[in-house]
Amino acid sequence: LTNPSLCDLLCKGLTEEADTSVCPSTSSAKYLVEKSNVKEPTIIPHGTDLPDKWSTEREPFTVFHLSQFGPDKGQKYLVEAWRMRGFKGELILAGSPHMPILSFGIPNIQCLGYISEEQKRELYAKASVYVQSSVTEGYGLSVIEAMSYGTPVIVTEGVGAKDCVQDGKNGFIVPIRDPSSLVEKMLYFVDNPSEVKRMGENARKTAEQHEWNKIEKKYEALY
């Protein structure tokens, strides 16, 4: 639905009929409260499958981003950050056939468009850091998926999955629309490769608490 008024009307009508409302993040819960009569929606985050094999050894420096392409996803801020610093590593963008336009004239950016599940798993395991640069994102499933591979993350304040990011422990949270902050945090991992390993190990521990069978139990308890 692209009509905001219609969306608001449906949101109010559906929540009035519901016995309970579930949101995947605190930001999406806040939005629901603002748009409906729901007082205290239940927050149950999205989950992930855990790969049996994972490692925190990541060389050379590689940044991965997976998302649909659009102004709300904030790819232009990530690309601008990459251009500003001139990183010697590689930035890999995937998830949309329109992404090749982002790399025009900027070295060390690989735009893959749509990728298979196998490619996605390989890139999660390869990346030194996963970046979700969205302006707004109800959750951002790829964040917790990347963490399951022992990959630290950088997310913006607009990403709902920031709920599972402990700043400086398993990743970083930065302001939206702020390429300079993205540069600062990516550069931190370049200058401190041991932090890729430390935060990656903590990211995996976080993902273990979001395994799908544990999320399913939260729904069972709610029902």
Buried (B, 14 or more C-beta within 10 A) or exposed (E): EEEEEEEEEBBEEEBEEEEEBBBBBBBBBEBBBEBBEBEEBBBBBBBBEBBEEBEBEBEEBBBBBBBEBEEEBBBBBBBBBBBEBEBEBBBBBBBBEEBBEBBEEEEBBBBBEEBEEEEBBEBBBBBBBBBBBBBBBBBBBBBBBBBBBBBBBBBBBBBBBBBBBBEEBBBBBBEBEBBEBBBBBBBBBBEEEEBBBBBBBBBBEBBEEBBEEEBEEBEEEEE
